[in-house]
Structures are given as structure tokens and as C-alpha cells.
Amino acid sequence: MSKKPPPRSDDDELERAARAVQARAYAPYSGFRVGAALRTASGEIFTGANVENASYGLTVCAERTAVMAAALAGHRDVRAICVVTDIAPPASPCGMCRQTLLEFAPDPAAVRVIALGAGGSRAEWTVAQLIPYGFTGKQLPAAATAPVAATTTRRRRE
């Protein structure tokens, strides 16, 4: 059974949300403002913008802030993400963002990544295309992926 691509209006809604949040990006060092909006399986949209830090390694990308917002709301099923930048051609997600998207992609070959940039430039991939042969929990031993049971530890008084 083939899956139909979502209607263009769904992409338009993601684009509007990504552009709106891009305006709130915190990028005082690079000036490279990025907005992202993702849709979950339930149809909910979550947004994120990049947040820079003077200690550059602490900077968080827009894609990851959107994924974290969705995950914290209980969603584990990203279906599409739209990433907006002001460059042409548009930027693709970095490696860290690709790995994060893979973690929350129920079917990496079906999760769409839409990149929009200056002058109407557009690119689109699937998560599987962006991170082929990605590392997932399927490669971990069963014991490492089993849920950890809540335990209480009592200290012995001496």
C-alpha cells in the first residue's frame, strides 16, 4: 500500500509555524536564525528555534528544540519537519539533528524533512536519505533497551 504525500496545505501550515518561530531565534553571534516546525502522528505541531551561547558548543539547533518540545509533550512520532533559514540553497539539518530526528522517526523512509531558504529555495529529503545506515536502538542489546524498573534503595544506618 503506497502512502500519499500530505496535502500542500499541511506543508503551508508547517512553513508558517517555522517562519513565525524563526523570528524568535536567539542568534547574536552568528546571525544565522533558524526556525523549525514539526508535525506528529496526531497532527499536532511543535516549534523550535536555534538558541546560541557564547560557549558555542552549548548552542542548540532549531530542529532539536522542536523535537524536545514534542517529546516533552509525550510524542514519540515525528512525521514531518520544516526548517527555515535565510540562505539559498536552504540548509539541511546538522548531524546531531539528523540523529535526533532518527530517534523519533517511526519510519525514517517516510518522515519528510522540508528545508526552505531565501528566494523561495526549497529542498526535501526523508530522514533515511539524510542519515542512511543510522544508529538506532535496534543495534543495542536487548538488556540495554529494556525499560528500567523504578527501585528504591535504602541505606543501612551504622
DRENDO-1510 file (C-alpha; in Angstrom, 1 decimal, always signed):
<recs>
REC; n; res; u; v; w
REC; 1; MET; +0.0; +0.0; +0.0 .
REC; 2; SER; +1.6; +3.3; -1.0 .
REC; 3; LYS; +1.4; +6.3; +1.2 .
REC; 4; LYS; +0.1; +9.6; -0.3 .
REC; 5; PRO; +2.1; +12.7; +0.3 .
REC; 6; PRO; +0.4; +15.1; +2.7 .
REC; 7; PRO; -1.7; +17.8; +1.1 .
REC; 8; ARG; +0.3; +21.0; +0.3 .
REC; 9; SER; -1.8; +22.9; +2.9 .
REC; 10; ASP; -0.1; +20.8; +5.6 .
REC; 11; ASP; +3.3; +21.9; +4.3 .
REC; 12; ASP; +2.0; +25.5; +4.3 .
REC; 13; GLU; +1.0; +25.2; +7.9 .
REC; 14; LEU; +4.4; +23.9; +8.9 .
REC; 15; GLU; +6.1; +26.7; +6.9 .
REC; 16; ARG; +4.0; +29.4; +8.6 .
REC; 17; ALA; +4.8; +28.0; +12.0 .
REC; 18; ALA; +8.6; +27.6; +11.2 .
REC; 19; ARG; +8.8; +31.2; +9.9 .
REC; 20; ALA; +7.0; +32.6; +12.9 .
REC; 21; VAL; +9.3; +30.9; +15.4 .
REC; 22; GLN; +12.4; +31.8; +13.3 .
REC; 23; ALA; +11.8; +35.4; +14.3 .
REC; 24; ARG; +12.3; +34.4; +17.9 .
REC; 25; ALA; +15.7; +32.6; +17.3 .
REC; 26; TYR; +18.5; +33.8; +19.6 .
REC; 27; ALA; +21.5; +34.1; +17.3 .
REC; 28; PRO; +23.5; +37.1; +18.5 .
REC; 29; TYR; +26.9; +35.6; +17.5 .
REC; 30; SER; +26.3; +34.0; +14.0 .
REC; 31; GLY; +23.2; +35.9; +12.9 .
REC; 32; PHE; +22.1; +32.6; +11.4 .
REC; 33; ARG; +18.5; +32.4; +12.6 .
REC; 34; VAL; +16.7; +29.1; +12.1 .
REC; 35; GLY; +13.1; +28.1; +12.7 .
REC; 36; ALA; +11.6; +24.6; +12.7 .
REC; 37; ALA; +8.1; +23.2; +12.9 .
REC; 38; LEU; +7.3; +19.5; +13.1 .
REC; 39; ARG; +4.1; +17.5; +12.9 .
REC; 40; THR; +3.5; +14.4; +14.9 .
REC; 41; ALA; +1.3; +11.4; +14.0 .
REC; 42; SER; -1.6; +13.0; +15.9 .
REC; 43; GLY; -1.3; +16.1; +13.7 .
REC; 44; GLU; +0.0; +18.4; +16.5 .
REC; 45; ILE; +2.7; +20.9; +15.5 .
REC; 46; PHE; +5.7; +21.8; +17.7 .
REC; 47; THR; +8.1; +24.5; +17.0 .
REC; 48; GLY; +11.7; +25.4; +17.9 .
REC; 49; ALA; +14.4; +28.0; +17.1 .
REC; 50; ASN; +18.1; +27.9; +17.5 .
REC; 51; VAL; +19.5; +29.3; +20.7 .
REC; 52; GLU; +23.1; +30.2; +20.6 .
REC; 53; ASN; +25.5; +30.5; +23.5 .
REC; 54; ALA; +28.9; +32.4; +23.8 .
REC; 55; SER; +30.3; +28.9; +24.6 .
REC; 56; TYR; +29.5; +27.7; +21.0 .
REC; 57; GLY; +29.2; +24.0; +21.9 .
REC; 58; LEU; +26.2; +24.8; +24.1 .
REC; 59; THR; +24.2; +26.1; +21.2 .
REC; 60; VAL; +21.0; +24.2; +20.5 .
REC; 61; CYS; +19.6; +23.9; +17.0 .
REC; 62; ALA; +16.0; +24.7; +16.0 .
REC; 63; GLU; +15.3; +21.1; +14.9 .
REC; 64; ARG; +16.3; +19.7; +18.3 .
REC; 65; THR; +14.3; +22.3; +20.3 .
REC; 66; ALA; +11.2; +21.3; +18.3 .
REC; 67; VAL; +11.8; +17.6; +18.8 .
REC; 68; MET; +12.4; +18.1; +22.5 .
REC; 69; ALA; +9.2; +20.1; +22.8 .
REC; 70; ALA; +7.3; +17.3; +21.2 .
REC; 71; ALA; +9.0; +14.6; +23.3 .
REC; 72; LEU; +8.2; +16.5; +26.5 .
REC; 73; ALA; +4.6; +16.7; +25.5 .
REC; 74; GLY; +4.6; +12.9; +25.2 .
REC; 75; HIS; +5.0; +12.5; +21.4 .
REC; 76; ARG; +7.5; +10.0; +20.0 .
REC; 77; ASP; +6.4; +10.0; +16.4 .
REC; 78; VAL; +7.6; +12.8; +14.1 .
REC; 79; ARG; +6.0; +12.6; +10.7 .
REC; 80; ALA; +7.4; +15.8; +9.0 .
REC; 81; ILE; +9.6; +18.8; +9.9 .
REC; 82; CYS; +10.0; +22.1; +8.1 .
REC; 83; VAL; +13.3; +24.0; +8.6 .
REC; 84; VAL; +13.5; +27.7; +7.6 .
REC; 85; THR; +16.8; +29.6; +7.0 .
REC; 86; ASP; +17.7; +32.8; +5.2 .
REC; 87; ILE; +20.2; +31.3; +2.8 .
REC; 88; ALA; +19.9; +29.7; -0.6 .
REC; 89; PRO; +20.1; +26.9; -1.2 .
REC; 90; PRO; +18.5; +26.1; +2.2 .
REC; 91; ALA; +20.5; +24.4; +4.9 .
REC; 92; SER; +20.0; +20.8; +5.7 .
REC; 93; PRO; +19.9; +19.6; +9.4 .
REC; 94; CYS; +23.3; +19.1; +11.0 .
REC; 95; GLY; +24.4; +15.6; +12.0 .
REC; 96; MET; +23.2; +15.9; +15.6 .
REC; 97; CYS; +19.8; +17.0; +14.4 .
REC; 98; ARG; +19.7; +14.1; +11.9 .
REC; 99; GLN; +20.4; +11.6; +14.7 .
REC; 100; THR; +17.8; +13.2; +16.9 .
REC; 101; LEU; +15.2; +13.1; +14.1 .
REC; 102; LEU; +16.1; +9.4; +13.5 .
REC; 103; GLU; +15.3; +8.6; +17.2 .
REC; 104; PHE; +11.8; +9.9; +16.8 .
REC; 105; ALA; +11.0; +8.7; +13.3 .
REC; 106; PRO; +8.8; +5.6; +13.3 .
REC; 107; ASP; +9.6; +5.0; +9.6 .
REC; 108; PRO; +12.7; +7.1; +8.6 .
REC; 109; ALA; +11.9; +6.5; +4.9 .
REC; 110; ALA; +8.5; +8.2; +5.4 .
REC; 111; VAL; +9.5; +11.1; +7.6 .
REC; 112; ARG; +9.8; +14.2; +5.4 .
REC; 113; VAL; +12.4; +16.9; +6.1 .
REC; 114; ILE; +11.5; +20.1; +4.2 .
REC; 115; ALA; +14.1; +22.9; +4.0 .
REC; 116; LEU; +13.1; +26.4; +2.9 .
REC; 117; GLY; +15.5; +29.2; +2.2 .
REC; 118; ALA; +15.9; +32.6; +0.6 .
REC; 119; GLY; +14.2; +33.5; -2.6 .
REC; 120; GLY; +11.8; +30.6; -2.4 .
REC; 121; SER; +14.5; +27.9; -2.5 .
REC; 122; ARG; +13.4; +24.6; -1.3 .
REC; 123; ALA; +14.9; +21.1; -0.7 .
REC; 124; GLU; +13.3; +18.0; +0.6 .
REC; 125; TRP; +14.6; +14.6; +1.9 .
REC; 126; THR; +13.5; +11.8; +4.1 .
REC; 127; VAL; +15.2; +11.2; +7.4 .
REC; 128; ALA; +16.5; +7.9; +5.8 .
REC; 129; GLN; +18.1; +9.9; +3.0 .
REC; 130; LEU; +19.8; +12.3; +5.4 .
REC; 131; ILE; +21.2; +9.6; +7.7 .
REC; 132; PRO; +21.5; +6.3; +5.8 .
REC; 133; TYR; +22.5; +3.4; +8.0 .
REC; 134; GLY; +21.8; +5.5; +11.1 .
REC; 135; PHE; +22.4; +4.2; +14.5 .
REC; 136; THR; +19.2; +3.3; +16.4 .
REC; 137; GLY; +18.1; +1.4; +19.5 .
REC; 138; LYS; +17.8; -1.7; +17.2 .
REC; 139; GLN; +21.5; -2.0; +17.3 .
REC; 140; LEU; +21.7; -2.1; +21.1 .
REC; 141; PRO; +21.5; -5.4; +23.1 .
REC; 142; ALA; +18.0; -6.2; +24.4 .
REC; 143; ALA; +19.1; -5.6; +28.0 .
REC; 144; ALA; +20.3; -2.0; +27.2 .
REC; 145; THR; +16.9; -1.1; +25.6 .
REC; 146; ALA; +14.7; -2.7; +28.3 .
REC; 147; PRO; +12.8; -0.1; +30.4 .
REC; 148; VAL; +14.5; +0.4; +33.8 .
REC; 149; ALA; +12.2; -0.6; +36.7 .
REC; 150; ALA; +11.8; +2.0; +39.4 .
REC; 151; THR; +13.6; +0.9; +42.5 .
REC; 152; THR; +14.1; +2.3; +46.0 .
REC; 153; THR; +17.4; +2.0; +47.7 .
REC; 154; ARG; +17.6; +2.1; +51.5 .
REC; 155; ARG; +20.8; +3.0; +53.1 .
REC; 156; ARG; +21.9; +0.9; +56.1 .
REC; 157; ARG; +22.5; +3.0; +59.1 .
REC; 158; GLU; +25.6; +2.2; +61.0 .
</recs>
